[in-house]
Amino acid sequence: MKTTQAAAYLLKKSSKEMKYLKLLKLLYLADRKALLSSGRPISFDHYVSMDHGPVLSHTYELISNGEPEQGRSYWLTHISSPADYKVHLIRDPGNDHLSELEIKFLENIFQEYGQRDQWDLVDNVMHKLPEWEDPQGSAIPIQIRDILTHSGKTDLEAAEIEHELESISDVKRFFNQQNM
């Protein structure tokens, strides 16, 4: 839900439509900024290096694969499947799952990068991030530790953040199992 709300926030800032590659890049940059600034990402998605730079892997799958087999997803209730390399906002999901700080990160990323086109972002921002590796047509997982240490966190700080994120993920998994 948070990723859908974050994407919707960015789409609203961009006349409710955007090239999906650009949206993927802005979401990654916002997640990265949140991780480096607060020790917590917005999405809790997994990161991968792809040919056009880092992406949130589950979010990439949502955009790429369209409809899930078991009904309409929350994402696709609010954000269109891609057409002509673009997605648009179908219905505003609101932002009740985003904190004020997360909205601030999204706003800052949009202010800094929102006017740039997708290829400028790929060539001059994403490919220059220290955690990105050229996967040569594949996908390479990006570890949170790599993002943190390449950005100046010590190994100890990175380990503490990773441990806290693992604990949060464990709690989320527990509650998701209880709600099945």
Buried (B, 14 or more C-beta within 10 A) or exposed (E): EBBBBBBBBBBEBBEBEBBBBBBBBBBBBBBBBBBBEBBBBBBBBBBBBBEBBBBBBBBBEBBEEEEEEEEEBEBBEBBBBBEEEBBBBBEEBEBEBBBEEBBBBBBBBBEEBBEBEBEBBBEEBBBEBEBBEEEEEEEBEBEBBBBBBBBEBEEEEBBBBBEEBEEEEEEEEEEEEEEE
